Every structure is written in C-alpha cells, then in structure tokens.
Amino acid sequence: MLLSEVIECLDLRPGSVIVDGTVGLGGHASAILECVAPEGLLIGIDRDAEALEKARVRLRSVGRSFYLFRGLFTQVREAVEAAGRSPDGGLDGILLDLGVSSFQLDTAGRGFSFSGDGPLDMRMDAEVGESAAEWLARVSKADLTKVLREFGEEPAAARIASAVERERARRPITTTGELARIVESVVPRGKRKIHPATRTFQAIRIKVNEELALLDSFLDQVDRYLVLGGRLVVLSYHSLEDRIVKRCLRARAREGILRVEKPEVIRPREEEVRRNPRARSARLRCAIRGS
C-alpha cells in the first residue's frame, strides 16, 4: 500500500538503518532494502512465522543487508540489538504497516476472514495466546458487547453479543462461517456495502491480538530509537488506529520531540484504489525526530 509515498516519507539513503516493524511478506521491505543496501541495514519484525519466512526469500532476491526478527513491533530494542546495532538513537527510520495483511486475510486457515470458512483463530502469531474461538467461549456478554462497541464501532453490539451467548449455550462457535452466520441472523445484510460481520471480526481480531494497546505502548517510546532527523512512518486502515497515531504525533509535536510532516495525512490515489480496493481505507502519517 502507498509504496512510493512510504519510500518518499522515509527519505531513504544508502547506509540508512531502517526498521520495518510489520514486515509481512516484505513488500515495503524489499523496496527499502534496494534503497539502503549495501552499506545500510533493513531490520524486519513480524510475529507471523509463516509470513517472515516468505519475506526472507523475497529479501534475499534483493540483497543481503537485512535481519529478520520474530516478535512484536514493540520489541524494537531486542530486534535491533539482535541485529548487532545500538537501538538508542540509532535508527534513521521506522515503518509500521498496521492491521492484518492480505496474506493473512486470504488464508482461510488463519481465521481472519469470513470470505472462506476456516477455524476461528485470528492470532497473528498462531503459536501464542488464545484463539478467537477460545476467547469467544469464555468472554461475558457484557465484555463482548464492550469489545464490539469499542473496537468495532458496531451499533448492534448488544444484539450480536446476545446472539453469540444463545448459540454458544448450544454448541461451541469454532469457525469463521459460524460466527458470520450468527451476526447475519441479527444484522441482516440488506443494501449494506460491507458484510454485516465486518465490524465484529475487526473487533475480535483487535482484542485477540491486543493491537491498539501495543500501538499505544510503541508510540509512547518511539522517539528514543530515532536519530535526530529520523523518520516515523505509519500506515493505518481504520479510524481507531489512526486516532491513536494522530493523537500521539500531535502530542509529541507539542513537546518539540517530533515534527509532523505536511500534509498531515496522505491517502491513496484513485489509480491505486482501482488496482487494490483494500487500499481505500489506508491513511499514511509521517513525523520527524526533532529533539
């Protein structure tokens, strides 16, 4: 998403040290590596082991000046130290491409999407923590309603939570198709442009992976890793993420620690949205370390 805009915002040069905190399949990372190699270094982080191995193959075809670390983007310090560099004020740029990747969405077995029936998992690291099905089996109706409202901005949160409670009293909810049908039973599709279960799946995924809490934690400390003039570039795809990013960048700008680049938010061009409809919701923000 927004590849040329990301590269421009990072202001890449040969010799730069860049962290891609959500490397995924290596789309942004491979373009970054081309710009910084051979003197520079790309450090890629991802909690998805399968995606990380695919990224490794892709990056090897570009160059060898990279290091991949399996973990959370909040583990920048550990990743940079493992790559043999100093994490304190040693990075020229950090990129975060938030949310779930197309690879994860399109793999039914990962349980992120209702477009293909699969196990109700939704974990970005399939080996850590409880799955969406496990969480859904134990969460109270009140807490489920709260998660759907806060993380999905779902107007029908209470009705959906009640329907989930009724269904799980009969049998466990274990597949994406089952959950989607439960939501549709109380929120008919009608003339909606998006599937009625879209917000529910988003909310549960955010909760299972603690996405917003991790983002908040990371942004509170990101400036300590950047050199003076170093760049932070963040791609978000829904209003909850973007609000956190905008609020944090503005707060650090008032403190004189970061300078927010103008325009404050960059959206994809019509041509990119035509090629990739998933880009429609993308928002890019950039800030520069000041003092």
DRENVEX-635611 format. One line per 10 residues: number of its first residue (from 1); their letters; for each residue y, z, x of C-alpha. Coordinates in pm, whole numbers. Example, Ala and Ser with C-alpha at 12.3 -4.5 7.8 and 13.67 -1.06 7.14 Angstrom:
2
1 = as = -450:780:1230; -106:714:1367;
# end
This chain:
291
1 = mllseviecl = 0:0:0; 355:-81:115; 219:-166:461; 526:-340:603; 753:-67:464; 537:208:618; 544:38:959; 921:-7:939; 979:356:837; 763:487:1123;
11 = dlrpgsvivd = 977:285:1371; 673:227:1592; 693:151:1962; 434:105:2240; 346:450:2368; 415:635:2043; 179:913:1933; 119:890:1558; -92:1096:1318; -232:929:1008;
21 = gtvglgghas = -325:1238:810; -518:1048:542; -670:762:741; -912:645:469; -1062:308:562; -797:254:830; -568:2:660; -240:159:769; -401:299:1084; -511:-40:1219;
31 = ailecvapeg = -158:-178:1182; -16:134:1351; -265:104:1635; -161:-255:1701; 199:-136:1745; 139:167:1971; -153:52:2191; -244:58:2470; -10:331:2603; 23:516:2273;
41 = lligidrdae = -228:700:2058; -325:699:1692; -484:1021:1565; -654:974:1229; -758:1259:1000; -972:1243:688; -1209:1480:510; -1427:1195:381; -1700:1140:640; -1806:804:497;
51 = alekarvrlr = -1451:668:499; -1396:800:851; -1691:604:990; -1571:285:821; -1226:345:972; -1384:390:1316; -1546:47:1300; -1221:-113:1185; -1008:52:1452; -1248:-39:1733;
61 = svgrsfylfr = -1186:-404:1649; -814:-345:1716; -819:-123:2024; -946:199:2182; -630:410:2174; -733:625:1881; -902:954:1800; -1056:1041:1462; -1088:1395:1330; -1281:1504:1022;
71 = glftqvreav = -1079:1757:828; -772:1817:613; -427:1680:690; -316:2042:712; -528:2061:1029; -283:1856:1236; -277:2116:1513; -655:2115:1553; -674:1735:1540; -401:1679:1799;
81 = eaagrspdgg = -544:1943:2032; -892:1787:1997; -736:1455:2100; -607:1619:2418; -237:1627:2325; 14:1904:2258; 78:1948:1886; 409:2131:1925; 689:1877:1905; 464:1609:2049;
91 = ldgilldlgv = 431:1357:1767; 651:1053:1715; 538:1009:1358; 316:1140:1078; 192:938:782; 41:1076:462; -102:838:202; -179:1080:-77; -426:1084:-364; -762:915:-398;
101 = ssfqldtagr = -840:589:-216; -954:264:-375; -1282:305:-184; -1343:642:-349; -1239:517:-692; -1465:213:-670; -1772:408:-556; -1934:532:-878; -2146:787:-691; -1836:978:-584;
111 = gfsfsgdgpl = -1746:1058:-944; -1373:990:-927; -1356:724:-1196; -1483:664:-1548; -1494:286:-1497; -1854:321:-1374; -2080:606:-1482; -2174:841:-1198; -2220:1208:-1108; -1916:1420:-1193;
121 = dmrmdaevge = -1828:1513:-834; -1468:1421:-736; -1479:1601:-398; -1304:1414:-118; -1545:1587:117; -1875:1564:-67; -2026:1839:151; -1766:2112:94; -1677:2321:-210; -1784:2291:-570;
131 = saaewlarvs = -1805:1964:-758; -1606:1884:-1070; -1921:1939:-1276; -1972:2285:-1124; -1608:2379:-1180; -1615:2247:-1537; -1925:2454:-1611; -1758:2786:-1523; -1385:2745:-1597; -1248:2924:-1902;
141 = kadltkvlre = -1099:2723:-2187; -758:2879:-2116; -767:2787:-1747; -890:2435:-1821; -604:2388:-2066; -359:2507:-1799; -500:2270:-1535; -487:1972:-1773; -126:2052:-1863; 0:2127:-1511;
151 = fgeepaaari = -193:1875:-1303; -248:1603:-1563; 65:1647:-1777; -176:1597:-2066; -21:1658:-2414; -366:1700:-2570; -481:1958:-2313; -581:2225:-2567; -783:1981:-2780; -962:1840:-2476;
161 = asavererar = -1044:2189:-2344; -1186:2287:-2684; -1400:1973:-2694; -1531:2045:-2343; -1615:2401:-2443; -1809:2282:-2751; -2002:2022:-2554; -2099:2245:-2260; -2230:2505:-2504; -2490:2243:-2599;
171 = rpitttgela = -2564:2099:-2255; -2408:2066:-1907; -2146:1793:-1851; -2270:1619:-1538; -2148:1257:-1540; -1812:1080:-1549; -1918:887:-1857; -1995:1206:-2049; -1656:1358:-1968; -1473:1035:-2058;
181 = rivesvvprg = -1650:1019:-2395; -1561:1382:-2471; -1193:1309:-2408; -1205:990:-2617; -1359:1184:-2905; -1039:1388:-2946; -781:1147:-2798; -855:802:-2944; -760:507:-2728; -563:322:-2993;
191 = krkihpatrt = -298:97:-2836; -271:300:-2515; -231:100:-2193; -424:359:-1997; -761:514:-2077; -730:846:-2267; -928:1024:-1992; -697:915:-1707; -487:1233:-1705; -792:1456:-1744;
201 = fqairikvne = -967:1300:-1446; -647:1325:-1239; -601:1692:-1323; -959:1793:-1245; -960:1594:-920; -638:1761:-806; -780:2104:-886; -1119:2047:-722; -955:1924:-400; -653:2163:-411;
211 = elalldsfld = -434:1861:-341; -94:1998:-439; -143:2332:-266; -241:2154:56; 60:1923:34; 299:2215:-16; 149:2400:280; 167:2097:507; 527:2005:428; 642:2361:498;
221 = qvdrylvlgg = 538:2327:863; 553:1955:939; 875:1961:1143; 717:2175:1417; 488:1885:1512; 754:1612:1540; 967:1523:1841; 1342:1500:1784; 1384:1172:1603; 1020:1176:1495;
231 = rlvvlsyhsl = 938:1036:1152; 754:1171:850; 641:904:602; 476:999:272; 322:773:8; 258:935:-330; 124:795:-654; 214:1034:-932; 513:1245:-1025; 358:1581:-931;
241 = edrivkrclr = 307:1478:-568; 641:1301:-548; 828:1602:-687; 683:1825:-416; 771:1575:-143; 1124:1518:-274; 1193:1890:-315; 1069:1976:34; 1251:1694:212; 1578:1778:40;
251 = araregilrv = 1539:2148:124; 1470:2077:491; 1764:1834:496; 1996:2109:369; 1871:2326:656; 1952:2048:903; 1590:2020:1014; 1514:1680:861; 1732:1385:768; 1622:1192:462;
261 = ekpevirpre = 1624:817:512; 1804:591:266; 1706:458:23; 1555:793:-64; 1257:635:-236; 1101:291:-178; 894:121:-447; 657:-177:-407; 786:-527:-460; 674:-725:-765;
271 = eevrrnprar = 462:-952:-546; 259:-657:-415; 209:-516:-765; 79:-855:-880; -169:-860:-591; -268:-496:-638; -185:-334:-974; -270:10:-829; 46:-19:-618; 262:3:-930;
281 = sarlrcairg = 296:382:-915; 349:407:-537; 656:587:-403; 742:600:-35; 972:858:121; 1077:895:486; 1252:1169:681; 1355:1206:1047; 1336:1526:1252; 1687:1635:1334;
291 = s = 1697:1977:1499;
# end
